[in-house]
Amino acid sequence: MTRAISPRVADRELTFEEYLRTPETNLRHEVIDGVIVMSPSPTAEHQWLLGNLYRLLFEHATQNHLGRIILPPLIS
């Protein structure tokens, strides 16, 4: 489920230029039909599965010298 964090601008869709002027946050959001929508936080089940997947991929990559496994989000 997603949640709108900003109403339409003056009863019209948000433009790309207006989106670029919105304050930057650490929240995950996107524009859907002209409305800024924030993605929900992951559930405990999702995080548990992600942890197990990471462990399996890490072990495989390490044993086969395939590189590094890095979890998102990643700020470079």
PDB file with SEQRES, HELIX, SHEET and CRYST1 records, atoms N, CA, C and O in Angstrom:
SEQRES   1 A   76  MET THR ARG ALA ILE SER PRO ARG VAL ALA ASP ARG GLU          
SEQRES   2 A   76  LEU THR PHE GLU GLU TYR LEU ARG THR PRO GLU THR ASN          
SEQRES   3 A   76  LEU ARG HIS GLU VAL ILE ASP GLY VAL ILE VAL MET SER          
SEQRES   4 A   76  PRO SER PRO THR ALA GLU HIS GLN TRP LEU LEU GLY ASN          
SEQRES   5 A   76  LEU TYR ARG LEU LEU PHE GLU HIS ALA THR GLN ASN HIS          
SEQRES   6 A   76  LEU GLY ARG ILE ILE LEU PRO PRO LEU ILE SER                  
HELIX    1 AA1 PHE A   16  LEU A   20  1                                   5    
HELIX    2 AA2 ALA A   44  GLN A   63  1                                  20    
SHEET    1 AA1 3 ARG A   3  ALA A   4  0                                        
SHEET    2 AA1 3 VAL A  35  MET A  38 -1                                        
SHEET    3 AA1 3 HIS A  29  ILE A  32 -1                                        
CRYST1    1.000    1.000    1.000  90.00  90.00  90.00 P 1           1          
ATOM      1  N   MET A   1       0.847  -1.168   0.000  1.00  0.00           N  
ATOM      2  CA  MET A   1       0.000   0.000   0.000  1.00  0.00           C  
ATOM      3  C   MET A   1       0.895   1.234   0.000  1.00  0.00           C  
ATOM      4  O   MET A   1       1.930   1.258   0.665  1.00  0.00           O  
ATOM      5  N   THR A   2       0.497   2.245  -0.739  1.00  0.00           N  
ATOM      6  CA  THR A   2       1.237   3.495  -0.772  1.00  0.00           C  
ATOM      7  C   THR A   2       0.377   4.593  -0.184  1.00  0.00           C  
ATOM      8  O   THR A   2      -0.841   4.454  -0.081  1.00  0.00           O  
ATOM      9  N   ARG A   3       1.012   5.680   0.198  1.00  0.00           N  
ATOM     10  CA  ARG A   3       0.293   6.763   0.853  1.00  0.00           C  
ATOM     11  C   ARG A   3       0.722   8.071   0.214  1.00  0.00           C  
ATOM     12  O   ARG A   3       1.917   8.341   0.095  1.00  0.00           O  
ATOM     13  N   ALA A   4      -0.238   8.883  -0.197  1.00  0.00           N  
ATOM     14  CA  ALA A   4       0.077  10.176  -0.805  1.00  0.00           C  
ATOM     15  C   ALA A   4       0.605  11.118   0.265  1.00  0.00           C  
ATOM     16  O   ALA A   4       0.035  11.214   1.352  1.00  0.00           O  
ATOM     17  N   ILE A   5       1.698  11.813  -0.044  1.00  0.00           N  
ATOM     18  CA  ILE A   5       2.251  12.763   0.924  1.00  0.00           C  
ATOM     19  C   ILE A   5       2.107  14.194   0.460  1.00  0.00           C  
ATOM     20  O   ILE A   5       2.512  15.118   1.165  1.00  0.00           O  
ATOM     21  N   SER A   6       1.537  14.392  -0.710  1.00  0.00           N  
ATOM     22  CA  SER A   6       1.328  15.752  -1.201  1.00  0.00           C  
ATOM     23  C   SER A   6       0.120  15.755  -2.118  1.00  0.00           C  
ATOM     24  O   SER A   6       0.012  14.900  -2.997  1.00  0.00           O  
ATOM     25  N   PRO A   7      -0.798  16.707  -1.928  1.00  0.00           N  
ATOM     26  CA  PRO A   7      -1.951  16.753  -2.819  1.00  0.00           C  
ATOM     27  C   PRO A   7      -1.556  17.267  -4.196  1.00  0.00           C  
ATOM     28  O   PRO A   7      -0.455  17.784  -4.386  1.00  0.00           O  
ATOM     29  N   ARG A   8      -2.446  17.123  -5.130  1.00  0.00           N  
ATOM     30  CA  ARG A   8      -2.221  17.700  -6.454  1.00  0.00           C  
ATOM     31  C   ARG A   8      -2.041  19.202  -6.297  1.00  0.00           C  
ATOM     32  O   ARG A   8      -2.612  19.818  -5.396  1.00  0.00           O  
ATOM     33  N   VAL A   9      -1.257  19.772  -7.166  1.00  0.00           N  
ATOM     34  CA  VAL A   9      -0.980  21.203  -7.120  1.00  0.00           C  
ATOM     35  C   VAL A   9      -2.140  21.931  -7.775  1.00  0.00           C  
ATOM     36  O   VAL A   9      -2.382  21.766  -8.971  1.00  0.00           O  
ATOM     37  N   ALA A  10      -2.862  22.739  -6.999  1.00  0.00           N  
ATOM     38  CA  ALA A  10      -3.978  23.552  -7.505  1.00  0.00           C  
ATOM     39  C   ALA A  10      -4.916  22.727  -8.387  1.00  0.00           C  
ATOM     40  O   ALA A  10      -5.318  23.169  -9.464  1.00  0.00           O  
ATOM     41  N   ASP A  11      -5.260  21.526  -7.921  1.00  0.00           N  
ATOM     42  CA  ASP A  11      -6.206  20.655  -8.619  1.00  0.00           C  
ATOM     43  C   ASP A  11      -5.729  20.207  -9.993  1.00  0.00           C  
ATOM     44  O   ASP A  11      -6.538  19.983 -10.893  1.00  0.00           O  
ATOM     45  N   ARG A  12      -4.423  20.078 -10.154  1.00  0.00           N  
ATOM     46  CA  ARG A  12      -3.868  19.573 -11.406  1.00  0.00           C  
ATOM     47  C   ARG A  12      -2.694  18.664 -11.060  1.00  0.00           C  
ATOM     48  O   ARG A  12      -2.249  18.620  -9.913  1.00  0.00           O  
ATOM     49  N   GLU A  13      -2.202  17.949 -12.048  1.00  0.00           N  
ATOM     50  CA  GLU A  13      -1.079  17.052 -11.810  1.00  0.00           C  
ATOM     51  C   GLU A  13       0.202  17.828 -11.556  1.00  0.00           C  
ATOM     52  O   GLU A  13       0.413  18.903 -12.117  1.00  0.00           O  
ATOM     53  N   LEU A  14       1.049  17.276 -10.707  1.00  0.00           N  
ATOM     54  CA  LEU A  14       2.357  17.840 -10.405  1.00  0.00           C  
ATOM     55  C   LEU A  14       3.237  17.712 -11.644  1.00  0.00           C  
ATOM     56  O   LEU A  14       3.259  16.653 -12.271  1.00  0.00           O  
ATOM     57  N   THR A  15       3.952  18.755 -12.004  1.00  0.00           N  
ATOM     58  CA  THR A  15       4.867  18.685 -13.140  1.00  0.00           C  
ATOM     59  C   THR A  15       6.221  18.163 -12.688  1.00  0.00           C  
ATOM     60  O   THR A  15       6.525  18.147 -11.495  1.00  0.00           O  
ATOM     61  N   PHE A  16       7.024  17.741 -13.642  1.00  0.00           N  
ATOM     62  CA  PHE A  16       8.359  17.251 -13.327  1.00  0.00           C  
ATOM     63  C   PHE A  16       9.200  18.352 -12.680  1.00  0.00           C  
ATOM     64  O   PHE A  16       9.950  18.091 -11.740  1.00  0.00           O  
ATOM     65  N   GLU A  17       9.076  19.560 -13.175  1.00  0.00           N  
ATOM     66  CA  GLU A  17       9.832  20.694 -12.616  1.00  0.00           C  
ATOM     67  C   GLU A  17       9.415  20.948 -11.162  1.00  0.00           C  
ATOM     68  O   GLU A  17      10.264  21.241 -10.320  1.00  0.00           O  
ATOM     69  N   GLU A  18       8.130  20.838 -10.865  1.00  0.00           N  
ATOM     70  CA  GLU A  18       7.655  21.013  -9.483  1.00  0.00           C  
ATOM     71  C   GLU A  18       8.169  19.888  -8.599  1.00  0.00           C  
ATOM     72  O   GLU A  18       8.545  20.116  -7.449  1.00  0.00           O  
ATOM     73  N   TYR A  19       8.187  18.680  -9.134  1.00  0.00           N  
ATOM     74  CA  TYR A  19       8.732  17.549  -8.380  1.00  0.00           C  
ATOM     75  C   TYR A  19      10.198  17.787  -8.026  1.00  0.00           C  
ATOM     76  O   TYR A  19      10.620  17.513  -6.903  1.00  0.00           O  
ATOM     77  N   LEU A  20      10.979  18.298  -8.990  1.00  0.00           N  
ATOM     78  CA  LEU A  20      12.400  18.559  -8.747  1.00  0.00           C  
ATOM     79  C   LEU A  20      12.600  19.609  -7.656  1.00  0.00           C  
ATOM     80  O   LEU A  20      13.639  19.618  -6.995  1.00  0.00           O  
ATOM     81  N   ARG A  21      11.624  20.491  -7.460  1.00  0.00           N  
ATOM     82  CA  ARG A  21      11.741  21.529  -6.433  1.00  0.00           C  
ATOM     83  C   ARG A  21      11.279  21.060  -5.050  1.00  0.00           C  
ATOM     84  O   ARG A  21      11.409  21.805  -4.078  1.00  0.00           O  
ATOM     85  N   THR A  22      10.747  19.847  -4.944  1.00  0.00           N  
ATOM     86  CA  THR A  22      10.314  19.362  -3.632  1.00  0.00           C  
ATOM     87  C   THR A  22      11.538  19.052  -2.779  1.00  0.00           C  
ATOM     88  O   THR A  22      12.574  18.648  -3.307  1.00  0.00           O  
ATOM     89  N   PRO A  23      11.430  19.239  -1.451  1.00  0.00           N  
ATOM     90  CA  PRO A  23      12.586  18.985  -0.578  1.00  0.00           C  
ATOM     91  C   PRO A  23      13.033  17.526  -0.654  1.00  0.00           C  
ATOM     92  O   PRO A  23      12.213  16.612  -0.738  1.00  0.00           O  
ATOM     93  N   GLU A  24      14.341  17.333  -0.622  1.00  0.00           N  
ATOM     94  CA  GLU A  24      14.885  15.982  -0.657  1.00  0.00           C  
ATOM     95  C   GLU A  24      14.800  15.383   0.741  1.00  0.00           C  
ATOM     96  O   GLU A  24      15.114  16.046   1.730  1.00  0.00           O  
ATOM     97  N   THR A  25      14.375  14.126   0.817  1.00  0.00           N  
ATOM     98  CA  THR A  25      14.285  13.423   2.100  1.00  0.00           C  
ATOM     99  C   THR A  25      14.875  12.038   1.928  1.00  0.00           C  
ATOM    100  O   THR A  25      15.233  11.639   0.820  1.00  0.00           O  
ATOM    101  N   ASN A  26      14.977  11.307   3.025  1.00  0.00           N  
ATOM    102  CA  ASN A  26      15.424   9.916   2.966  1.00  0.00           C  
ATOM    103  C   ASN A  26      14.259   8.975   2.704  1.00  0.00           C  
ATOM    104  O   ASN A  26      14.447   7.759   2.658  1.00  0.00           O  
ATOM    105  N   LEU A  27      13.059   9.519   2.533  1.00  0.00           N  
ATOM    106  CA  LEU A  27      11.886   8.699   2.274  1.00  0.00           C  
ATOM    107  C   LEU A  27      11.863   8.262   0.824  1.00  0.00           C  
ATOM    108  O   LEU A  27      12.306   8.987  -0.067  1.00  0.00           O  
ATOM    109  N   ARG A  28      11.345   7.074   0.602  1.00  0.00           N  
ATOM    110  CA  ARG A  28      11.206   6.578  -0.768  1.00  0.00           C  
ATOM    111  C   ARG A  28       9.874   7.059  -1.307  1.00  0.00           C  
ATOM    112  O   ARG A  28       8.822   6.742  -0.753  1.00  0.00           O  
ATOM    113  N   HIS A  29       9.916   7.814  -2.374  1.00  0.00           N  
ATOM    114  CA  HIS A  29       8.682   8.301  -2.959  1.00  0.00           C  
ATOM    115  C   HIS A  29       8.803   8.396  -4.469  1.00  0.00           C  
ATOM    116  O   HIS A  29       9.898   8.396  -5.032  1.00  0.00           O  
ATOM    117  N   GLU A  30       7.648   8.477  -5.105  1.00  0.00           N  
ATOM    118  CA  GLU A  30       7.582   8.596  -6.551  1.00  0.00           C  
ATOM    119  C   GLU A  30       6.334   9.390  -6.898  1.00  0.00           C  
ATOM    120  O   GLU A  30       5.500   9.651  -6.032  1.00  0.00           O  
ATOM    121  N   VAL A  31       6.206   9.772  -8.152  1.00  0.00           N  
ATOM    122  CA  VAL A  31       5.029  10.499  -8.605  1.00  0.00           C  
ATOM    123  C   VAL A  31       4.167   9.531  -9.406  1.00  0.00           C  
ATOM    124  O   VAL A  31       4.626   8.933 -10.379  1.00  0.00           O  
ATOM    125  N   ILE A  32       2.904   9.383  -8.982  1.00  0.00           N  
ATOM    126  CA  ILE A  32       1.936   8.535  -9.681  1.00  0.00           C  
ATOM    127  C   ILE A  32       0.724   9.399 -10.005  1.00  0.00           C  
ATOM    128  O   ILE A  32       0.082   9.945  -9.108  1.00  0.00           O  
ATOM    129  N   ASP A  33       0.423   9.517 -11.269  1.00  0.00           N  
ATOM    130  CA  ASP A  33      -0.703  10.346 -11.722  1.00  0.00           C  
ATOM    131  C   ASP A  33      -0.631  11.755 -11.146  1.00  0.00           C  
ATOM    132  O   ASP A  33      -1.651  12.322 -10.753  1.00  0.00           O  
ATOM    133  N   GLY A  34       0.577  12.324 -11.095  1.00  0.00           N  
ATOM    134  CA  GLY A  34       0.744  13.695 -10.649  1.00  0.00           C  
ATOM    135  C   GLY A  34       0.720  13.893  -9.148  1.00  0.00           C  
ATOM    136  O   GLY A  34       0.717  15.035  -8.686  1.00  0.00           O  
ATOM    137  N   VAL A  35       0.702  12.822  -8.369  1.00  0.00           N  
ATOM    138  CA  VAL A  35       0.680  12.919  -6.911  1.00  0.00           C  
ATOM    139  C   VAL A  35       1.932  12.246  -6.360  1.00  0.00           C  
ATOM    140  O   VAL A  35       2.278  11.139  -6.773  1.00  0.00           O  
ATOM    141  N   ILE A  36       2.620  12.921  -5.416  1.00  0.00           N  
ATOM    142  CA  ILE A  36       3.784  12.306  -4.777  1.00  0.00           C  
ATOM    143  C   ILE A  36       3.278  11.237  -3.817  1.00  0.00           C  
ATOM    144  O   ILE A  36       2.451  11.517  -2.949  1.00  0.00           O  
ATOM    145  N   VAL A  37       3.778  10.006  -3.974  1.00  0.00           N  
ATOM    146  CA  VAL A  37       3.338   8.872  -3.176  1.00  0.00           C  
ATOM    147  C   VAL A  37       4.548   8.274  -2.479  1.00  0.00           C  
ATOM    148  O   VAL A  37       5.576   8.032  -3.111  1.00  0.00           O  
ATOM    149  N   MET A  38       4.429   8.032  -1.167  1.00  0.00           N  
ATOM    150  CA  MET A  38       5.518   7.457  -0.391  1.00  0.00           C  
ATOM    151  C   MET A  38       5.329   5.944  -0.297  1.00  0.00           C  
ATOM    152  O   MET A  38       4.234   5.460  -0.010  1.00  0.00           O  
ATOM    153  N   SER A  39       6.413   5.204  -0.544  1.00  0.00           N  
ATOM    154  CA  SER A  39       6.368   3.750  -0.417  1.00  0.00           C  
ATOM    155  C   SER A  39       6.310   3.371   1.058  1.00  0.00           C  
ATOM    156  O   SER A  39       6.918   4.043   1.891  1.00  0.00           O  
ATOM    157  N   PRO A  40       5.586   2.302   1.391  1.00  0.00           N  
ATOM    158  CA  PRO A  40       5.493   1.887   2.792  1.00  0.00           C  
ATOM    159  C   PRO A  40       6.799   1.271   3.275  1.00  0.00           C  
ATOM    160  O   PRO A  40       7.627   0.842   2.471  1.00  0.00           O  
ATOM    161  N   SER A  41       6.976   1.230   4.581  1.00  0.00           N  
ATOM    162  CA  SER A  41       8.143   0.569   5.179  1.00  0.00           C  
ATOM    163  C   SER A  41       8.023  -0.930   4.960  1.00  0.00           C  
ATOM    164  O   SER A  41       6.913  -1.459   4.920  1.00  0.00           O  
ATOM    165  N   PRO A  42       9.149  -1.624   4.819  1.00  0.00           N  
ATOM    166  CA  PRO A  42       9.089  -3.073   4.649  1.00  0.00           C  
ATOM    167  C   PRO A  42       8.597  -3.746   5.930  1.00  0.00           C  
ATOM    168  O   PRO A  42       8.789  -3.231   7.031  1.00  0.00           O  
ATOM    169  N   THR A  43       7.962  -4.901   5.765  1.00  0.00           N  
ATOM    170  CA  THR A  43       7.463  -5.661   6.909  1.00  0.00           C  
ATOM    171  C   THR A  43       8.602  -6.488   7.516  1.00  0.00           C  
ATOM    172  O   THR A  43       9.668  -6.629   6.918  1.00  0.00           O  
ATOM    173  N   ALA A  44       8.359  -7.025   8.703  1.00  0.00           N  
ATOM    174  CA  ALA A  44       9.352  -7.893   9.359  1.00  0.00           C  
ATOM    175  C   ALA A  44       9.609  -9.130   8.501  1.00  0.00           C  
ATOM    176  O   ALA A  44      10.751  -9.572   8.378  1.00  0.00           O  
ATOM    177  N   GLU A  45       8.558  -9.689   7.910  1.00  0.00           N  
ATOM    178  CA  GLU A  45       8.702 -10.857   7.031  1.00  0.00           C  
ATOM    179  C   GLU A  45       9.604 -10.536   5.838  1.00  0.00           C  
ATOM    180  O   GLU A  45      10.471 -11.334   5.480  1.00  0.00           O  
ATOM    181  N   HIS A  46       9.400  -9.373   5.227  1.00  0.00           N  
ATOM    182  CA  HIS A  46      10.224  -8.937   4.094  1.00  0.00           C  
ATOM    183  C   HIS A  46      11.684  -8.824   4.516  1.00  0.00           C  
ATOM    184  O   HIS A  46      12.572  -9.296   3.806  1.00  0.00           O  
ATOM    185  N   GLN A  47      11.937  -8.208   5.655  1.00  0.00           N  
ATOM    186  CA  GLN A  47      13.315  -8.033   6.127  1.00  0.00           C  
ATOM    187  C   GLN A  47      13.967  -9.375   6.454  1.00  0.00           C  
ATOM    188  O   GLN A  47      15.156  -9.565   6.195  1.00  0.00           O  
ATOM    189  N   TRP A  48      13.199 -10.309   7.023  1.00  0.00           N  
ATOM    190  CA  TRP A  48      13.725 -11.639   7.343  1.00  0.00           C  
ATOM    191  C   TRP A  48      14.122 -12.365   6.050  1.00  0.00           C  
ATOM    192  O   TRP A  48      15.198 -12.956   5.962  1.00  0.00           O  
ATOM    193  N   LEU A  49      13.232 -12.309   5.050  1.00  0.00           N  
ATOM    194  CA  LEU A  49      13.534 -12.942   3.766  1.00  0.00           C  
ATOM    195  C   LEU A  49      14.739 -12.283   3.097  1.00  0.00           C  
ATOM    196  O   LEU A  49      15.598 -12.970   2.543  1.00  0.00           O  
ATOM    197  N   LEU A  50      14.802 -10.975   3.147  1.00  0.00           N  
ATOM    198  CA  LEU A  50      15.926 -10.251   2.564  1.00  0.00           C  
ATOM    199  C   LEU A  50      17.246 -10.663   3.229  1.00  0.00           C  
ATOM    200  O   LEU A  50      18.256 -10.858   2.553  1.00  0.00           O  
ATOM    201  N   GLY A  51      17.223 -10.791   4.548  1.00  0.00           N  
ATOM    202  CA  GLY A  51      18.427 -11.215   5.274  1.00  0.00           C  
ATOM    203  C   GLY A  51      18.888 -12.596   4.852  1.00  0.00           C  
ATOM    204  O   GLY A  51      20.082 -12.821   4.660  1.00  0.00           O  
ATOM    205  N   ASN A  52      17.947 -13.528   4.707  1.00  0.00           N  
ATOM    206  CA  ASN A  52      18.294 -14.882   4.278  1.00  0.00           C  
ATOM    207  C   ASN A  52      18.799 -14.909   2.840  1.00  0.00           C  
ATOM    208  O   ASN A  52      19.757 -15.618   2.529  1.00  0.00           O  
ATOM    209  N   LEU A  53      18.170 -14.152   1.978  1.00  0.00           N  
ATOM    210  CA  LEU A  53      18.626 -14.064   0.592  1.00  0.00           C  
ATOM    211  C   LEU A  53      20.034 -13.479   0.522  1.00  0.00           C  
ATOM    212  O   LEU A  53      20.883 -13.970  -0.223  1.00  0.00           O  
ATOM    213  N   TYR A  54      20.275 -12.426   1.306  1.00  0.00           N  
ATOM    214  CA  TYR A  54      21.606 -11.821   1.341  1.00  0.00           C  
ATOM    215  C   TYR A  54      22.650 -12.854   1.778  1.00  0.00           C  
ATOM    216  O   TYR A  54      23.712 -12.965   1.166  1.00  0.00           O  
ATOM    217  N   ARG A  55      22.342 -13.605   2.834  1.00  0.00           N  
ATOM    218  CA  ARG A  55      23.290 -14.600   3.349  1.00  0.00           C  
ATOM    219  C   ARG A  55      23.639 -15.619   2.265  1.00  0.00           C  
ATOM    220  O   ARG A  55      24.810 -15.939   2.062  1.00  0.00           O  
ATOM    221  N   LEU A  56      22.619 -16.126   1.571  1.00  0.00           N  
ATOM    222  CA  LEU A  56      22.864 -17.124   0.517  1.00  0.00           C  
ATOM    223  C   LEU A  56      23.685 -16.544  -0.633  1.00  0.00           C  
ATOM    224  O   LEU A  56      24.621 -17.180  -1.118  1.00  0.00           O  
ATOM    225  N   LEU A  57      23.331 -15.332  -1.068  1.00  0.00           N  
ATOM    226  CA  LEU A  57      24.079 -14.704  -2.157  1.00  0.00           C  
ATOM    227  C   LEU A  57      25.510 -14.378  -1.736  1.00  0.00           C  
ATOM    228  O   LEU A  57      26.444 -14.554  -2.518  1.00  0.00           O  
ATOM    229  N   PHE A  58      25.685 -13.903  -0.494  1.00  0.00           N  
ATOM    230  CA  PHE A  58      27.015 -13.582   0.015  1.00  0.00           C  
ATOM    231  C   PHE A  58      27.902 -14.826   0.028  1.00  0.00           C  
ATOM    232  O   PHE A  58      29.045 -14.789  -0.428  1.00  0.00           O  
ATOM    233  N   GLU A  59      27.366 -15.926   0.554  1.00  0.00           N  
ATOM    234  CA  GLU A  59      28.142 -17.172   0.613  1.00  0.00           C  
ATOM    235  C   GLU A  59      28.528 -17.645  -0.791  1.00  0.00           C  
ATOM    236  O   GLU A  59      29.671 -18.040  -1.021  1.00  0.00           O  
ATOM    237  N   HIS A  60      27.589 -17.605  -1.714  1.00  0.00           N  
ATOM    238  CA  HIS A  60      27.865 -18.042  -3.087  1.00  0.00           C  
ATOM    239  C   HIS A  60      28.905 -17.144  -3.754  1.00  0.00           C  
ATOM    240  O   HIS A  60      29.852 -17.635  -4.369  1.00  0.00           O  
ATOM    241  N   ALA A  61      28.728 -15.840  -3.633  1.00  0.00           N  
ATOM    242  CA  ALA A  61      29.669 -14.906  -4.263  1.00  0.00           C  
ATOM    243  C   ALA A  61      31.060 -15.028  -3.660  1.00  0.00           C  
ATOM    244  O   ALA A  61      32.056 -14.956  -4.381  1.00  0.00           O  
ATOM    245  N   THR A  62      31.140 -15.211  -2.353  1.00  0.00           N  
ATOM    246  CA  THR A  62      32.433 -15.329  -1.673  1.00  0.00           C  
ATOM    247  C   THR A  62      33.145 -16.628  -2.079  1.00  0.00           C  
ATOM    248  O   THR A  62      34.329 -16.614  -2.419  1.00  0.00           O  
ATOM    249  N   GLN A  63      32.425 -17.730  -2.042  1.00  0.00           N  
ATOM    250  CA  GLN A  63      33.024 -19.031  -2.375  1.00  0.00           C  
ATOM    251  C   GLN A  63      33.488 -19.105  -3.829  1.00  0.00           C  
ATOM    252  O   GLN A  63      34.440 -19.821  -4.141  1.00  0.00           O  
ATOM    253  N   ASN A  64      32.827 -18.377  -4.707  1.00  0.00           N  
ATOM    254  CA  ASN A  64      33.154 -18.431  -6.136  1.00  0.00           C  
ATOM    255  C   ASN A  64      33.875 -17.185  -6.644  1.00  0.00           C  
ATOM    256  O   ASN A  64      34.024 -16.993  -7.851  1.00  0.00           O  
ATOM    257  N   HIS A  65      34.321 -16.341  -5.712  1.00  0.00           N  
ATOM    258  CA  HIS A  65      35.069 -15.115  -6.044  1.00  0.00           C  
ATOM    259  C   HIS A  65      34.351 -14.292  -7.124  1.00  0.00           C  
ATOM    260  O   HIS A  65      34.939 -13.924  -8.141  1.00  0.00           O  
ATOM    261  N   LEU A  66      33.067 -14.013  -6.876  1.00  0.00           N  
ATOM    262  CA  LEU A  66      32.232 -13.321  -7.860  1.00  0.00           C  
ATOM    263  C   LEU A  66      32.034 -11.840  -7.563  1.00  0.00           C  
ATOM    264  O   LEU A  66      31.374 -11.141  -8.333  1.00  0.00           O  
ATOM    265  N   GLY A  67      32.583 -11.361  -6.485  1.00  0.00           N  
ATOM    266  CA  GLY A  67      32.413  -9.949  -6.159  1.00  0.00           C  
ATOM    267  C   GLY A  67      31.701  -9.763  -4.828  1.00  0.00           C  
ATOM    268  O   GLY A  67      31.658 -10.665  -3.992  1.00  0.00           O  
ATOM    269  N   ARG A  68      31.146  -8.574  -4.653  1.00  0.00           N  
ATOM    270  CA  ARG A  68      30.498  -8.229  -3.394  1.00  0.00           C  
ATOM    271  C   ARG A  68      28.985  -8.136  -3.571  1.00  0.00           C  
ATOM    272  O   ARG A  68      28.490  -7.805  -4.648  1.00  0.00           O  
ATOM    273  N   ILE A  69      28.271  -8.431  -2.505  1.00  0.00           N  
ATOM    274  CA  ILE A  69      26.827  -8.275  -2.465  1.00  0.00           C  
ATOM    275  C   ILE A  69      26.530  -7.093  -1.550  1.00  0.00           C  
ATOM    276  O   ILE A  69      26.951  -7.080  -0.394  1.00  0.00           O  
ATOM    277  N   ILE A  70      25.809  -6.108  -2.060  1.00  0.00           N  
ATOM    278  CA  ILE A  70      25.506  -4.905  -1.285  1.00  0.00           C  
ATOM    279  C   ILE A  70      24.002  -4.719  -1.255  1.00  0.00           C  
ATOM    280  O   ILE A  70      23.342  -4.763  -2.294  1.00  0.00           O  
ATOM    281  N   LEU A  71      23.462  -4.512  -0.066  1.00  0.00           N  
ATOM    282  CA  LEU A  71      22.019  -4.315   0.093  1.00  0.00           C  
ATOM    283  C   LEU A  71      21.622  -2.872  -0.202  1.00  0.00           C  
ATOM    284  O   LEU A  71      22.350  -1.950   0.164  1.00  0.00           O  
ATOM    285  N   PRO A  72      20.484  -2.661  -0.856  1.00  0.00           N  
ATOM    286  CA  PRO A  72      19.980  -1.305  -1.034  1.00  0.00           C  
ATOM    287  C   PRO A  72      19.302  -0.821   0.243  1.00  0.00           C  
ATOM    288  O   PRO A  72      18.990  -1.662   1.086  1.00  0.00           O  
ATOM    289  N   PRO A  73      19.060   0.420   0.441  1.00  0.00           N  
ATOM    290  CA  PRO A  73      19.457   1.508  -0.453  1.00  0.00           C  
ATOM    291  C   PRO A  73      20.934   1.812  -0.298  1.00  0.00           C  
ATOM    292  O   PRO A  73      21.520   1.565   0.756  1.00  0.00           O  
ATOM    293  N   LEU A  74      21.520   2.336  -1.326  1.00  0.00           N  
ATOM    294  CA  LEU A  74      22.944   2.634  -1.330  1.00  0.00           C  
ATOM    295  C   LEU A  74      23.135   4.096  -1.702  1.00  0.00           C  
ATOM    296  O   LEU A  74      22.686   4.540  -2.758  1.00  0.00           O  
ATOM    297  N   ILE A  75      23.789   4.823  -0.848  1.00  0.00           N  
ATOM    298  CA  ILE A  75      24.113   6.213  -1.132  1.00  0.00           C  
ATOM    299  C   ILE A  75      25.590   6.282  -1.429  1.00  0.00           C  
ATOM    300  O   ILE A  75      26.417   5.988  -0.566  1.00  0.00           O  
ATOM    301  N   SER A  76      25.926   6.667  -2.643  1.00  0.00           N  
ATOM    302  CA  SER A  76      27.348   6.694  -3.023  1.00  0.00           C  
ATOM    303  C   SER A  76      27.917   8.084  -2.971  1.00  0.00           C  
ATOM    304  O   SER A  76      29.097   8.280  -3.261  1.00  0.00           O  
TER     305      SER A  76                                                      
END                                                                             
